[in-house]
Amino acid sequence: MELGTRAVHVFNEPFGEGSWPLSVPLVQSSAFAFDSAAELADAMAGPDGRYVYGRRGNPTVRALEQTLAALEGGEGAIAFASGMGAISGVLLALLRPGDRVVAQSCLYGGTHAVLTDLAERYGIEVVRISGDDPAELEAAAVHPATRLLVLETIANPTGRVPDLPGLLAAARALGVTSLVDNSLASPVLCRPLELGADVVVHSTTKYLSGHSDVLGGAAVFADGALRRRVWPRTVELGACADPFAAWLTLRGLPTLPLRMREHCANAAALAERLAARPEVTAVHHPWRPDHPTYDTARKVLAAGGGLLSFELAGGREAGRAFIERVRLAKLALSLGGVETLVAHPASTSHRELDAGALRAAGIVPGLVRMSAGIEDVEDLWSDVEQALSRPEQALSRPEQGLSRPEQALPRPERALS
């Protein structure tokens, strides 16, 4: 069954004799009653038993877990309250004091912060690699305490794509567990478990739900035994998914392939036009031939993704002017929703990184990140073009040329710290 079909036909439990609802019901219950103490005790033994307590499982949440496992090609999944909950839950379950982690240098800032905290608190050593060459992993993993490889399918915000086939094969040969954050690609563009990954994590807030109304995360496992190993730790951590958030994510999943098609097409078109502008010194999009990981991206990804970033000749001030000048696009955190968003990574998503780490991740002061939505691309380009053409007027926010009702509403000044 193709992914588009699987996304529509989500997993659902029977509802009465011989029938079931077409949409997954929202079961907003924190606990479930039993007839006997023995049945209750038996239900608490693992992640797939009868429902006991919301932190340990819920019918709506389990439907999401089963659907995500099917989309990624895994044996099972665990849903979390956020993407960082998923990453933290897996890391805390798999790592012990003194372990070594090999991590891609251009990871998301939140993941970088968690690894830094684990290193400081528990003596976990973190070794950074570019992700371009499996030999880097082989050199780093000679240490007997190497336990985990951490990668991102598409790095945020530079669009670097690691050599997943080579790195994951090397990790498996070395006996190192591999974790891949697939949030920016979604299973539509890449399924890392099929390339040899052990765990795939998602911020379901992003493309999976796709409508900027959900906070959630998930981990999908290639092996059921690894999922059962991680599950008790995540129950103790308490970062369980909320049923309503799971229900909203399930509501968004059937249109995921359609939305990704538009996200990718718009991002590619905007990247092409931005590259021709004199104000722009560099454009980062995985499927542009001038991107440093272009050849790898063409092998790994079904399309270039909906995220792009670009560097402005005027540096930090030009970046500030641009993100305050856009009108159709919105200045906001997050990505992957149907609307186009812009952000300044150095002061937002990657603010946890010091100057050296920012350089290693390829983030310069004038870098602007854009999450391409599904709007008409000509409308998006008109907005980008006017923001580039008159950056010196960004802070005054002139109203001419705008026909939308919100044009007269004042917007607060925003400063990049």
C-alpha positions in Angstrom: 0.0 0.0 0.0 1.4 3.4 -1.0 2.0 6.1 1.6 -0.7 8.4 0.4 -3.3 5.6 0.9 -1.9 4.7 4.4 -2.1 8.4 5.4 -5.8 8.4 4.6 -6.7 5.0 6.1 -5.5 5.5 9.7 -5.7 2.8 12.3 -8.9 2.7 14.1 -10.5 0.3 16.7 -13.9 -1.3 16.2 -16.8 0.6 17.7 -19.6 -1.8 18.5 -20.5 -5.0 16.7 -19.5 -5.0 13.1 -19.0 -1.2 12.7 -16.5 1.5 13.4 -16.3 5.3 12.9 -14.6 6.7 9.8 -12.7 9.2 12.0 -10.9 8.2 15.1 -12.9 9.1 18.2 -11.5 11.5 20.7 -11.3 9.6 24.0 -10.6 12.3 26.6 -10.4 10.1 29.6 -7.5 10.1 32.1 -8.3 6.7 33.5 -10.1 3.4 32.7 -12.0 1.1 35.0 -11.6 -2.7 35.5 -13.7 -5.5 36.9 -10.8 -7.1 38.8 -7.4 -6.2 40.4 -5.8 -9.0 38.4 -6.9 -7.6 35.1 -5.7 -4.1 36.1 -2.3 -5.5 37.1 -2.0 -7.5 33.9 -2.8 -4.4 31.8 0.1 -2.4 33.3 2.7 -4.9 32.1 3.5 -3.2 28.8 2.7 -0.6 26.1 0.2 -2.6 24.1 -2.1 -3.9 26.8 -5.5 -2.7 27.8 -5.8 1.0 28.7 -5.2 1.9 32.4 -4.2 5.5 32.8 -3.6 8.3 30.3 0.2 8.4 30.9 0.4 4.7 30.0 -1.9 4.7 26.9 -5.1 6.0 25.4 -7.2 4.8 22.4 -6.8 8.0 20.4 -3.1 8.2 21.2 -2.5 4.6 20.2 -4.3 5.1 16.9 -1.7 7.9 16.2 1.1 5.7 17.3 0.0 2.8 15.0 -0.5 5.2 12.1 2.9 6.8 12.4 4.5 3.4 12.7 2.8 2.4 9.5 3.9 5.6 7.7 7.5 5.2 8.7 7.7 1.4 8.3 8.4 0.7 12.0 7.4 -2.0 14.4 5.8 0.5 16.9 5.8 4.1 18.1 5.5 6.2 21.3 3.6 9.5 21.1 4.9 12.4 23.2 3.7 15.8 24.3 6.3 17.6 22.1 9.1 16.9 19.7 11.6 17.7 22.4 9.7 15.4 24.7 10.4 12.6 22.2 14.1 13.4 21.8 14.6 13.8 25.6 12.6 10.7 26.3 14.7 8.5 24.0 18.0 10.0 25.0 17.3 9.5 28.7 16.1 6.0 28.2 19.1 4.9 26.1 22.1 6.7 27.7 24.0 6.2 30.9 26.7 8.2 32.6 30.0 7.9 30.8 28.4 7.0 27.4 29.6 8.6 24.2 27.2 10.2 21.6 28.2 10.9 18.0 26.1 13.8 16.8 25.7 15.8 13.6 27.2 19.3 14.1 24.2 21.1 12.6 21.4 19.7 14.8 18.4 21.7 15.9 19.2 24.0 18.8 16.9 22.2 21.3 18.6 18.9 20.6 22.0 20.6 21.0 20.9 22.0 24.3 19.8 18.6 25.7 23.0 16.9 24.6 25.0 19.7 26.2 23.1 19.4 29.5 23.6 15.6 29.5 27.3 16.1 29.0 27.5 18.6 31.9 25.2 16.7 34.3 26.1 13.0 33.6 29.5 13.0 32.0 28.1 11.9 28.6 30.7 12.7 25.9 29.3 14.3 22.7 31.5 14.1 19.6 30.4 16.2 16.6 30.7 15.1 13.0 29.7 16.8 9.8 27.5 13.9 8.7 29.1 13.8 5.2 31.4 10.8 5.6 30.8 7.5 7.4 34.6 7.5 8.1 33.9 10.2 10.7 31.6 7.9 12.6 34.0 5.0 12.4 36.8 7.2 13.8 34.6 8.5 16.6 33.0 5.1 17.5 36.3 3.4 18.2 35.7 4.4 21.9 34.0 1.4 23.6 31.4 3.6 25.3 29.9 4.9 22.0 26.2 4.2 22.3 24.3 6.5 20.0 24.4 8.3 16.7 22.1 11.3 16.4 21.3 12.8 12.9 18.6 14.9 11.2 17.3 14.0 7.7 17.3 17.7 6.8 19.2 20.1 9.0 17.4 23.1 10.3 18.0 25.8 8.9 20.8 25.1 6.5 19.2 22.2 4.7 22.2 19.9 5.0 21.4 16.3 4.3 23.7 13.7 5.9 24.8 10.5 4.2 22.1 8.5 5.9 22.7 5.2 3.9 26.4 5.3 4.7 26.2 6.5 8.3 23.4 4.2 9.3 25.1 1.2 7.7 28.3 2.1 9.6 26.4 2.5 12.8 24.8 -0.9 12.5 28.1 -2.6 11.7 29.6 -0.9 14.8 26.7 -1.9 17.1 25.8 1.8 17.6 22.1 2.7 18.0 21.0 5.4 15.5 18.4 8.1 16.0 17.2 10.3 13.1 15.0 13.4 13.5 12.8 13.2 10.4 10.6 16.2 11.3 11.6 18.4 8.3 11.3 15.6 5.7 8.3 13.7 7.0 7.8 10.1 5.8 6.7 11.5 2.5 10.2 12.6 1.6 12.3 10.0 3.5 11.8 7.0 5.7 15.1 6.6 7.6 14.0 3.2 9.1 14.1 1.8 5.6 17.7 3.1 5.3 18.8 1.3 8.6 17.9 3.7 11.4 16.8 2.3 14.8 14.7 5.2 15.9 13.0 8.0 14.0 11.7 11.0 16.0 9.2 13.7 14.9 7.9 17.0 16.1 4.4 16.2 15.1 3.8 19.9 15.5 5.4 20.4 12.1 4.4 18.8 8.8 2.5 15.8 10.3 -0.2 17.8 11.9 0.4 20.7 9.5 -2.0 23.4 10.7 -0.1 25.2 13.5 -2.6 24.0 16.1 -0.8 21.1 17.7 2.1 20.6 20.1 3.3 17.0 19.9 6.1 14.5 19.2 6.7 10.9 18.4 9.4 8.2 18.3 9.0 5.3 15.9 11.1 2.2 16.3 12.5 -0.3 13.8 12.4 -3.0 16.6 9.7 -3.7 19.0 12.1 -4.7 21.7 13.8 -1.3 21.6 10.4 0.3 21.9 9.6 -1.8 25.0 12.9 -0.8 26.5 12.2 2.9 26.0 8.5 2.9 27.0 8.9 2.5 30.8 11.3 5.5 30.9 8.9 7.7 29.0 6.0 6.7 31.3 8.2 7.8 34.2 9.2 11.0 32.5 5.5 11.9 32.0 5.9 13.5 28.6 2.9 11.6 27.3 0.8 12.8 24.3 -2.5 14.6 25.0 -5.5 12.8 23.4 -6.8 16.0 21.8 -3.4 16.8 20.3 -3.2 13.2 19.0 -6.7 13.6 17.5 -5.8 16.8 15.8 -2.6 15.2 14.4 -4.7 12.3 13.0 -7.0 14.8 11.5 -4.1 16.4 9.6 -2.3 13.3 8.5 -4.6 12.3 5.5 -3.6 15.5 3.6 0.1 15.2 4.4 1.2 14.0 1.0 -0.8 16.7 -0.7 0.5 19.4 1.5 4.1 18.3 1.2 3.8 18.5 -2.6 2.9 22.2 -2.3 5.4 23.0 0.4 8.2 21.5 -1.7 7.1 23.2 -4.9 6.9 26.6 -3.3 10.2 26.3 -1.5 12.0 25.3 -4.7 10.5 28.2 -6.7 11.3 30.7 -4.0 14.8 29.5 -3.7 15.4 29.8 -7.4 14.1 33.4 -7.5 16.0 34.4 -4.4 19.2 33.2 -5.8 18.9 35.7 -8.7 18.4 38.7 -6.3 21.5 41.0 -5.7 20.5 41.4 -2.0 21.0 37.7 -1.5 24.5 36.3 -1.1 23.6 32.6 -0.7 20.5 30.4 -0.7 20.3 27.1 1.1 17.9 24.4 -0.2 18.8 20.7 -0.4 17.8 20.3 -4.1 19.7 23.3 -5.4 22.7 22.1 -7.4 24.9 24.6 -5.6 24.0 23.2 -2.1 27.0 21.3 -0.5 25.0 18.2 0.1 23.0 18.3 -3.2 24.2 14.9 -4.5 23.3 13.2 -1.2 19.9 15.0 -1.0 19.0 13.7 -4.4 19.7 10.2 -3.3 18.0 10.4 0.1 15.0 12.7 -0.5 12.0 12.3 -2.7 11.9 16.1 -3.0 13.8 19.1 -1.6 11.5 19.9 1.4 9.5 23.0 2.4 12.3 24.8 4.3 14.8 27.1 2.8 17.1 29.8 4.2 19.1 32.6 2.6 21.8 35.0 3.6 21.4 38.8 3.0 24.3 41.0 2.0 23.5 43.5 4.7 24.0 41.0 7.6 22.0 41.1 10.8 20.3 44.4 10.1 19.2 43.3 6.7 17.8 40.2 8.1 15.9 42.1 10.7 14.5 44.5 8.1 13.4 41.6 5.9 11.5 39.6 8.6 9.8 42.8 9.8 8.8 43.9 6.3 7.0 40.7 5.1 3.2 41.0 5.2 1.8 37.7 3.8 4.5 35.6 5.5 4.4 35.7 9.3 7.3 36.3 11.7 6.9 33.3 14.0 8.6 30.3 15.4 7.9 26.8 14.2 7.5 25.6 10.7 5.5 23.1 8.6 2.1 24.7 8.8 0.0 25.7 5.8 1.1 29.3 6.2 4.5 30.7 5.3 6.7 31.7 8.3 10.0 33.5 8.6 12.5 33.6 11.4 16.0 34.6 12.4 17.7 31.4 13.6 20.6 32.9 15.4 18.3 34.6 17.9 15.4 32.1 18.0 15.6 28.4 17.2 19.4 28.2 17.7 19.8 30.8 20.4 21.3 28.1 22.7 24.4 27.8 20.5 27.4 30.0 21.2 29.3 31.7 18.4 31.5 28.7 17.6 28.6 26.3 17.5 26.7 28.7 15.2 29.6 28.8 12.8 29.8 25.0 12.9 26.1 24.8 12.1 26.5 27.2 9.2 24.4 29.9 10.7 25.5 33.4 10.0 24.1 36.7 11.4 22.2 37.6 8.3 20.6 34.2 7.7 16.8 34.2 7.3 14.8 30.9 7.6 11.6 30.5 5.6 9.1 27.7 5.9 7.2 27.8 2.7 3.5 27.3 3.1 0.9 26.2 0.6 -0.2 29.7 -0.6 -0.1 30.6 -4.3 3.6 31.0 -5.1 3.1 34.3 -7.0 1.6 35.9 -3.9 4.5 34.6 -1.8 7.0 36.0 -4.3 5.3 39.4 -4.4 5.6 39.6 -0.6 9.3 38.5 -0.6 10.1 40.9 -3.4 8.6 43.9 -1.7 10.4 43.0 1.6 13.7 42.8 -0.3 13.2 45.9 -2.3 12.6 48.4 0.5 14.3 47.0 3.6 15.1 50.5 4.9 11.4 51.0 5.5 10.8 47.9 7.5 10.5 49.5 10.9 8.0 52.1 9.8 5.6 49.5 8.4 4.0 51.6 5.7 0.4 50.7 4.9 0.3 51.5 1.2 -0.3 48.7 -1.2 -2.1 46.5 1.3 -5.7 45.6 0.8 -6.2 43.2 3.7 -8.3 44.3 6.7 -5.4 43.8 9.1 -3.3 46.5 7.3 -4.3 49.2 9.9 -3.6 47.1 12.9 -0.4 48.2 14.7 2.4 45.6 15.0 4.8 45.7 18.0 8.4 46.4 17.3 10.6 43.2 17.4 14.2 43.2 18.2 16.7 40.4 17.5 18.7 39.8 20.6 
